[in-house]
Amino acid sequence: MTAIKRQRILWKEEAKKHGADLARVQVWDAFSEMFLDSYRDDAEQQWLAELIAESPFSIAELAHILLFEVEPVCGPNLYQSPGGEWAGFEPNWLIERCLARQKAHPYREGSDGAEPPLRIHALSLGRSSEAYSLLCRVKRLRDSHNHGDVAKQDS
């Protein structure tokens, strides 16, 4: 599992250099793991889900980040022959490209503020069921955490 737990200090320096939001950069990094030519066990996927779940973004915005900012940049890696990148995307490369995608496709919250069901996002993520599964895991983590908060308030 330590292979994907790279030094996060690099992301802080790179985010600052590019004028990017650190929380978003860390989400880009976590989602980019789903597009590497490598296997992630359940513990690694759980760690990534926890990292993403701690971000300040709604599930709808996380789905947007995944679909419009990360997947178009990192998705082609899954189809390179011979195998694509497997150790991790270089921070400068990833941030530059995801930031450009963010600017070209900014997130806009729905007019009613309601989040679309995750199954709608699944249709767009046909190329990476693993990325969709990660997003579902994040939602379950947040739902269980929020349920725990409600139970604490009731007692």
Contact map, one row per residue, 1 for C-alpha under 8 A:
11111000000000000000000000000000000000011011000000000000000000000000000000000000000000000000000000000000000000000000000000000000000000000000000000000000000
11111100000000000000000000000000000000000000000000000000000000000000000000000000000000000000000000000000000000000000000000000000000000000000000000000000000
11111100000000000000000000000000000000000000000000000000000000000000000000000000000000100000000000000000000000000000000000000000000000000000000000000000000
11111100000000000000000000000000100000000001000000000000000000000000000000000000000000110000000000000000000000000000000000000000000000000000000000000000000
11111110000000000000000000000000000000000000000000000000000000000000000000000000000000000000000000000000000000000000000000000000000000000000000000000000000
01111111000000000000000000000000000000000000000000000000000000000000000000000000000000000000000000000000000000000000000000000000000000000000000000000000000
00001111111000000000000000000000000000000000000000000000000000000000000000000000000000000000000000000000000000000000000000000000000000000000000000000000000
00000111111100000000000000000000000000000000000000000000000000000000000000000000000000000000000000000000000000000000000000000000000000000000000000000000000
00000011111110000000000000000000000000000000000000000000000000000000000000000000000000000000000000000000000000000000000000000000000000000000000000000000000
00000011111111000000000000000000000000000000000000000000000000000000000000000000000000000010000000000000000000000000000000000000000000000000000000000000000
00000011111111100000010011000000000000000000000000000000000000000000000000000000000000000010000000000000000000000000000000000000000000000000000000000000000
00000001111111110000010000000000000000000000000000000000000000000000000000000000000000000000000000000000000000000000000000000000000000000000000000000000000
00000000111111111000000000000000000000000000000000000000000000000000000000000000000000000000000000000000000000000000000000000000000000000000000000000000000
00000000011111111100000000000000000000000000000000000000000000000000000000000000000000000011001000000000000000000000000000000000000000000000000000000000000
00000000001111111111110010000000000000000000000000000000000000000000000000000000000000000000001000000000000000000000000000000000000000000000000000000000000
00000000000111111111110000000000000000000000000000000000000000000000000000000000000000000000000000000000000000000000000000000000000000000000000000000000000
00000000000011111111000000000000000000000000000000000000000000000000000000000000000000000000000000000000000000000000000000000000000000000000000000000000000
00000000000001111111000000000000000000000000000000000000000000000000000000000000000000000000001100000000000000000000000000000000000000000000000000000000000
00000000000000111111100000000000000000000000000000000000000000000000000000000000000000000000000000000000000000000000000000000000000000000000000000000000000
00000000000000111111110110000000000000000000000000000000000000000000000000000000000000000000001000100000000000000000000000000000000000000000000000000000000
00000000000000110011111110000000000000000000000000000000000000000000000000000000000000000000000000000000000000000000000000000000000000000000000000000000000
00000000001100110001111111000000000000000000000000000000000000000000000000000000000000000000000000000000000000000000000000000000000000000000000000000000000
00000000000000000000111111100000000000000000000000000011000000000000000000000000000000000000000000000000000000000000000000000000000000000000000000000000000
00000000000000000001111111110000000000000000000000000010000000000000000000000000000000000000000000000000000000000000000000000000000000000000000000000000000
00000000001000100001111111111000000000000000000000000000000000000000000000000000000000000000001000000000000000000000000000000000000000000000000000000000000
00000000001000000000011111111100000000000000000000010000000000000000000000000000000000000000000000000000000000000000000000000000000000000000000000000000000
00000000000000000000001111111110000000000000000000110010000000000000000000000000000000000000000000000000000000000000000000000000000000000000000000000000000
00000000000000000000000111111111000000000000000000000000000000001100110000000000000000000000011001000000000000000000000000000000000000000000000000000000000
00000000000000000000000011111111100000000000000000000000000000000000000000000000000000001000010000000000000000000000000000000000000000000000000000000000000
00000000000000000000000001111111110000000000000100110000000000000000000000000000000000000000000000000000000000000000000000000000000000000000000000000000000
00000000000000000000000000111111111000000000000100000000000000000100010000000000000000000000000000000000000000000000000000000000001000000000000000000000000
00000000000000000000000000011111111100000000000000000000000000000000011001000000000000011000000000000000000000000000000000000000000000000000000000000000000
00010000000000000000000000001111111100000000000000000000000000000000000000000000000000010000000000000000000000000000000000000000000000000000000000000000000
00000000000000000000000000000111111100000000000000000000000000000000000000000000000000000000000000000000000000000000000000000001011000000000000000000000000
00000000000000000000000000000011111110000000000000000000000000000000001001101100000000000000000000000000000000000000000000000001001000000000000000000000000
00000000000000000000000000000001111111000000000000000000000000000000000001001100000111110000000000000000000000000000000000000000000000000000000000000000000
00000000000000000000000000000000001111100000000000000000000000000000000000001100001111000000000000000000000000000000000000000000000000000000000000000000000
00000000000000000000000000000000000111110000000000000000000000000000000000000000000001100000000000000000000000000000000000000000000000000000000000000000000
00000000000000000000000000000000000011111000000000000000000000000000000000000000000000000000000000000000000000000000000000000000000000000000000000000000000
10000000000000000000000000000000000001111111100000000000000000000000000000000000000000000000000000000000000000000000000000000000000000000000000000000000000
10000000000000000000000000000000000000111111100000000000000000000000000000000000000000000000000000000000000000000000000000000000000000000000000000000000000
00000000000000000000000000000000000000011111110000000000000000000000000000000000000000000000000000000000000000000000000000000000000000000000000000000000000
10000000000000000000000000000000000000011111111000000000000000000000000000000000000000000000000000000000000000000000000000000000000000000000000000000000000
10010000000000000000000000000000000000011111111100000000000000000000000000000000000000000000000000000000000000000000000000000000000000000000000000000000000
00000000000000000000000000000000000000011111111110000000000000000000000000000000000000000000000000000000000000000000000000000000000001000000000000000000000
00000000000000000000000000000000000000000111111111000000000000000000000000000000000000000000000000000000000000000000000000000000000000001000000000000000000
00000000000000000000000000000000000000000011111111100000000000000000000000000000000000000000000000000000000000000000000000000000000000000000000000000000000
00000000000000000000000000000110000000000001111111110000000000000000000000000000000000000000000000000000000000000000000000000000000001000000000000000000000
00000000000000000000000000000000000000000000111111111000000000000000000000000000000000000000000000000000000000000000000000000000000001101100100000000000000
00000000000000000000000000000000000000000000011111111100000000000000000000000000000000000000000000000000000000000000000000000000000000000100100000000000000
00000000000000000000000000100100000000000000001111111110000000000000000000000000000000000000000000000000000000000000000000000000000000000000000000000000000
00000000000000000000000001100100000000000000000111111110000000000000000000000000000000000000000000000000000000000000000000000000000000000100000000000000000
00000000000000000000000000000000000000000000000011111110000000000000000000000000000000000000000000000000000000000000000000000000000000000110110000000000000
00000000000000000000000000000000000000000000000001111111000000000000000000000000000000000000000000000000000000000000000000000000000000000000000000000000000
00000000000000000000001100100000000000000000000000111111100000000000000000000000000000000000000000000000000000000000000000000000000000000000000000000000000
00000000000000000000001000000000000000000000000000000111110000000000000000000000000000000000000000000000000000000000000000000000000000000000000000000000000
00000000000000000000000000000000000000000000000000000011111111000000000000000000000000000000000000000000000000000000000000000000000000000000000000000000000
00000000000000000000000000000000000000000000000000000001111111000000000000000000000000000000000000000000000000000000000000000000000000000000000000000000000
00000000000000000000000000000000000000000000000000000000111111100000000000000000000000000000000000000000000000000010000000000000000000100010000000000000000
00000000000000000000000000000000000000000000000000000000111111110000000000000000000000000000000000000000000010000011000000000000000000000000000000000000000
00000000000000000000000000000000000000000000000000000000111111111000000000000000000000000000000000000000001010000000000000000000000000000000000000000000000
00000000000000000000000000000000000000000000000000000000111111111100000000000000000000000000000000000000000000000000000000000000000000100000000000000000000
00000000000000000000000000000000000000000000000000000000001111111110000000000000000000000000000000000000000000000000010010000000000000100000000000000000000
00000000000000000000000000000000000000000000000000000000000111111111100000000000000000000000000000000000001000000000000000000000000000000000000000000000000
00000000000000000000000000010000000000000000000000000000000011111111110000000000000000000000000000000100001000000000000000000000000000000000000000000000000
00000000000000000000000000010010000000000000000000000000000001111111111000000000000000000000000000000000000000000000000000000000001000000000000000000000000
00000000000000000000000000000000000000000000000000000000000000111111111100000000000000000000000000000000000000000000000010011000000000000000000000000000000
00000000000000000000000000000000000000000000000000000000000000011111111100000000000000000000000000001100100000000000000000000000000000000000000000000000000
00000000000000000000000000010000000000000000000000000000000000011111111110000000000000000000000001101100100000000000000000000000000000000000000000000000000
00000000000000000000000000010011000000000000000000000000000000001111111111100000000000000000000001000000000000000000000000000000000000000000000000000000000
00000000000000000000000000000001001000000000000000000000000000000111111111100000000000000000000000000000000000000000000000000000000000000000000000000000000
00000000000000000000000000000000000000000000000000000000000000000011111111110000000000000000000000000000000000000000000000000000000000000000000000000000000
00000000000000000000000000000000000000000000000000000000000000000000111111110000000000000000010011000000000000000000000000000000000000000000000000000000000
00000000000000000000000000000001001100000000000000000000000000000000011111111100000000000000000000000000000000000000000000000000000000000000000000000000000
00000000000000000000000000000000001000000000000000000000000000000000011111111110000000000000000000000000000000000000000000000011000000000000000000000000000
00000000000000000000000000000000000000000000000000000000000000000000000111111111000000000000000000000000000000000000000000000000000000000000000000000000000
00000000000000000000000000000000001110000000000000000000000000000000000001111111001110000000000000000000000000000000000000000000000000000000000000000000000
00000000000000000000000000000000001110000000000000000000000000000000000001111111001100000000000000000000000000000000000000000000000000000000000000000000000
00000000000000000000000000000000000000000000000000000000000000000000000000111111101100000000000000000000000000000000000000000000000000000000000000000000000
00000000000000000000000000000000000000000000000000000000000000000000000000011111111100000000000000000000000000000000000000000000000000000000000000000000000
00000000000000000000000000000000000000000000000000000000000000000000000000000011111100000000000000000000000000000000000000000000000000000000000000000000000
00000000000000000000000000000000000000000000000000000000000000000000000000000001111100000000000000000000000000000000000000000000000000000000000000000000000
00000000000000000000000000000000000010000000000000000000000000000000000000001111111111000000000000000000000000000000000000000000000000000000000000000000000
00000000000000000000000000000000000110000000000000000000000000000000000000001111111111000000000000000000000000000000000000000000000000000000000000000000000
00000000000000000000000000000000000110000000000000000000000000000000000000001000001111111000000000000000000000000000000000000000000000000000000000000000000
00000000000000000000000000000000000111000000000000000000000000000000000000000000001111110000000000000000000000000000000000000000000000000000000000000000000
00110000000000000000000000000000000101000000000000000000000000000000000000000000000011111000000000000000000000000000000000000000000000000000000000000000000
00010000000000000000000000000001100100000000000000000000000000000000000000000000000011111100000000000000000000000000000000000000000000000000000000000000000
00000000000000000000000000001001000000000000000000000000000000000000000000000000000010111110110000000000000000000000000000000000000000000000000000000000000
00000000000000000000000000000000000000000000000000000000000000000000000000000000000000011111110000000000000000000000000000000000000000000000000000000000000
00000000011001000000000000000000000000000000000000000000000000000000000000000000000000001111111000000000000000000000000000000000000000000000000000000000000
00000000000001000000000000000000000000000000000000000000000000000000000000000000000000000111111100000000000000000000000000000000000000000000000000000000000
00000000000000000000000000000000000000000000000000000000000000000000000000000000000000001111111110000000000000000000000000000000000000000000000000000000000
00000000000000000000000000011000000000000000000000000000000000000000000010000000000000001111111111000000000000000000000000000000000000000000000000000000000
00000000000001100101000010010000000000000000000000000000000000000000000000000000000000000011111111100000000000000000000000000000000000000000000000000000000
00000000000000000100000000000000000000000000000000000000000000000000000000000000000000000001111111110000000000000000000000000000000000000000000000000000000
00000000000000000000000000000000000000000000000000000000000000000000000010000000000000000000111111111000000000000000000000000000000000000000000000000000000
00000000000000000000000000010000000000000000000000000000000000000000110010000000000000000000011111111100000000000000000000000000000000000000000000000000000
00000000000000000001000000000000000000000000000000000000000000000000100000000000000000000000001111111110000000000000000000000000000000000000000000000000000
00000000000000000000000000000000000000000000000000000000000000000000000000000000000000000000000111111111000000000000000000000000000000000000000000000000000
00000000000000000000000000000000000000000000000000000000000000000001100000000000000000000000000011111111100000000000000000000000000000000000000000000000000
00000000000000000000000000000000000000000000000000000000000000001001100000000000000000000000000001111111111000000000000000000000000000000000000000000000000
00000000000000000000000000000000000000000000000000000000000000000000000000000000000000000000000000111111110000000000000000000000000000000000000000000000000
00000000000000000000000000000000000000000000000000000000000000000000000000000000000000000000000000011111110000000000000000000000000000000000000000000000000
00000000000000000000000000000000000000000000000000000000000000000001100000000000000000000000000000001111111000000000000000000000000000000000000000000000000
00000000000000000000000000000000000000000000000000000000000000000000000000000000000000000000000000000111111100000000000000000000000000000000000000000000000
00000000000000000000000000000000000000000000000000000000000010011000000000000000000000000000000000000100111110000000000000000000000000000000000000000000000
00000000000000000000000000000000000000000000000000000000000000000000000000000000000000000000000000000000011111000000000000000000000000000000000000000000000
00000000000000000000000000000000000000000000000000000000000110000000000000000000000000000000000000000000001111101000000000000000000000000000000000000000000
00000000000000000000000000000000000000000000000000000000000000000000000000000000000000000000000000000000000111111110000000000000000000000000000000000000000
00000000000000000000000000000000000000000000000000000000000000000000000000000000000000000000000000000000000011111100000000000000000000000000000000000000000
00000000000000000000000000000000000000000000000000000000000000000000000000000000000000000000000000000000000001111100000000000000000000000000000000000000000
00000000000000000000000000000000000000000000000000000000000000000000000000000000000000000000000000000000000011111110000000000000000000000000000000000000000
00000000000000000000000000000000000000000000000000000000000000000000000000000000000000000000000000000000000001111111000000000000000000000000000000000000000
00000000000000000000000000000000000000000000000000000000001100000000000000000000000000000000000000000000000001001111100000000000000000000000000000000000000
00000000000000000000000000000000000000000000000000000000000100000000000000000000000000000000000000000000000000000111110100000000000000000000000000000000000
00000000000000000000000000000000000000000000000000000000000000000000000000000000000000000000000000000000000000000011111110000000000000000000000000000000000
00000000000000000000000000000000000000000000000000000000000000100000000000000000000000000000000000000000000000000001111111000000000000010000000000000000000
00000000000000000000000000000000000000000000000000000000000000000000000000000000000000000000000000000000000000000000111111100000000000000000000000000000000
00000000000000000000000000000000000000000000000000000000000000000000000000000000000000000000000000000000000000000001111111110000000000000000000000000000000
00000000000000000000000000000000000000000000000000000000000000100010000000000000000000000000000000000000000000000000111111111000000100000000000000000000000
00000000000000000000000000000000000000000000000000000000000000000000000000000000000000000000000000000000000000000000011111111100100100000000000000000000000
00000000000000000000000000000000000000000000000000000000000000000000000000000000000000000000000000000000000000000000001111111100000000000000000000000000000
00000000000000000000000000000000000000000000000000000000000000000010000000000000000000000000000000000000000000000000000111111100000000000000000000000000000
00000000000000000000000000000000000000000000000000000000000000000010000000000000000000000000000000000000000000000000000011111111101100000000000000000000000
00000000000000000000000000000000000000000000000000000000000000000000000000000000000000000000000000000000000000000000000001111111100000000000000000000000000
00000000000000000000000000000000000000000000000000000000000000000000000000100000000000000000000000000000000000000000000000001111100000000000000000000000000
00000000000000000000000000000000011000000000000000000000000000000000000000100000000000000000000000000000000000000000000000001111111100000000000000000000000
00000000000000000000000000000000000000000000000000000000000000000000000000000000000000000000000000000000000000000000000001001111111110000000000000000000000
00000000000000000000000000000000010000000000000000000000000000000000000000000000000000000000000000000000000000000000000000000001111111000000000000000000000
00000000000000000000000000000010011000000000000000000000000000000100000000000000000000000000000000000000000000000000000000001001111111100000000000000000000
00000000000000000000000000000000000000000000000000000000000000000000000000000000000000000000000000000000000000000000000011001001111111110000000000000000000
00000000000000000000000000000000000000000000000000000000000000000000000000000000000000000000000000000000000000000000000000000000111111111000000000000000000
00000000000000000000000000000000000000000000100110000000000000000000000000000000000000000000000000000000000000000000000000000000011111111100000000000000000
00000000000000000000000000000000000000000000000010000000001001100000000000000000000000000000000000000000000000000000000000000000001111111110000000000000000
00000000000000000000000000000000000000000000000000000000000000000000000000000000000000000000000000000000000000000000010000000000000111111111000000000000000
00000000000000000000000000000000000000000000010010000000000000000000000000000000000000000000000000000000000000000000000000000000000011111111100000000000000
00000000000000000000000000000000000000000000000011011000000000000000000000000000000000000000000000000000000000000000000000000000000001111111110000000000000
00000000000000000000000000000000000000000000000000001000001000000000000000000000000000000000000000000000000000000000000000000000000000111111111000000000000
00000000000000000000000000000000000000000000000000000000000000000000000000000000000000000000000000000000000000000000000000000000000000011111111100000000000
00000000000000000000000000000000000000000000000011001000000000000000000000000000000000000000000000000000000000000000000000000000000000001111111110000000000
00000000000000000000000000000000000000000000000000001000000000000000000000000000000000000000000000000000000000000000000000000000000000000111111111000000000
00000000000000000000000000000000000000000000000000000000000000000000000000000000000000000000000000000000000000000000000000000000000000000011111111100000000
00000000000000000000000000000000000000000000000000000000000000000000000000000000000000000000000000000000000000000000000000000000000000000001111111110000000
00000000000000000000000000000000000000000000000000000000000000000000000000000000000000000000000000000000000000000000000000000000000000000000111111111000000
00000000000000000000000000000000000000000000000000000000000000000000000000000000000000000000000000000000000000000000000000000000000000000000011111111100000
00000000000000000000000000000000000000000000000000000000000000000000000000000000000000000000000000000000000000000000000000000000000000000000001111111110000
00000000000000000000000000000000000000000000000000000000000000000000000000000000000000000000000000000000000000000000000000000000000000000000000111111111000
00000000000000000000000000000000000000000000000000000000000000000000000000000000000000000000000000000000000000000000000000000000000000000000000011111111100
00000000000000000000000000000000000000000000000000000000000000000000000000000000000000000000000000000000000000000000000000000000000000000000000001111111110
00000000000000000000000000000000000000000000000000000000000000000000000000000000000000000000000000000000000000000000000000000000000000000000000000111111111
00000000000000000000000000000000000000000000000000000000000000000000000000000000000000000000000000000000000000000000000000000000000000000000000000011111111
00000000000000000000000000000000000000000000000000000000000000000000000000000000000000000000000000000000000000000000000000000000000000000000000000001111111
00000000000000000000000000000000000000000000000000000000000000000000000000000000000000000000000000000000000000000000000000000000000000000000000000000111111
00000000000000000000000000000000000000000000000000000000000000000000000000000000000000000000000000000000000000000000000000000000000000000000000000000011111
